[in-house]
Amino acid sequence: MVYMSRKLYFSAAHVYRVPSWSQEENERVFGPCSNPSGHGHDYTLEVMVRGPVDERSGMVVNITEVDRVVGSFLDRELDGKFLDREVPYFSERIPTTENLVTYLWESLEGGMPGCELHRIRLRENPYLYSEKERGSMIKLTRKYHFCTAHRLHAAALSDEENLRLFGKCNNPHGHGHNYYLEVTVEGTPDPVTGMIINLTDLDGAVNREIIKRFDHKNLNLDTVEFRELNPTSENFVKVIWDLLAPVLPQLSKVGLYETEKNYFEYSGAPYGQGVTA
């Protein structure tokens, strides 16, 4: 099988509100998204299809066919619309990113000639996206930023070995990074709120367990976690998982950008289910 991905774009407005709830309850759960007047986004939709390569054309599917099928659907059903006022699917469902991905999957599956839909990913903004793959539950990824300093130095190695292995990163005074953390949760959207997890709760857990603990700190000198652990990003991403897993039962994976070029990802055992081999 060969996989091919295509990006398409649309703009839409919506509001997150449960009509039977009070204004205070809607604001508590949905925050500014509960504004009755609505708000909007420029969405980026990534559609990935898979299939065998056609011997005559050398393609899985002509990209123009993906544009025709998906683009015409977006133009007809979503682009330029106020989703919960104009799209029947959202008359009884809150148009969260998770519900939008479900709607897109159900609408597009089976509609690609000569190939099958493998994954769709919908970016609401640079810091939030949802996705679904064939046979999987919905995933939601939230992106965060924090800054730290560290020195890469392994106690089991000599000073010469550390300098040879880590180079400038072994500078005794340390160095720093702008880290970007992606936290992915997975599950079935709540039938009332349309969310896998309340974003306020997700943000609170990440801010409490990760941002406040590490932001503007020296990992080697200011944190318990790295007092005896070399703060490589491989170790860092596992530490982040271990801190978040007990408070986020829906946690699926964590991804850490040390720089634009260096990315690290970890998915450990769900909290309470032991450690994977």
Summary of the structure (lengths in Angstrom):
residues: 277
radius of gyration: 22.0
end to end distance: 28.8
largest distance: 67.2
contacts: 789
relative contact order: 0.11
helix: 32%
strand: 30%
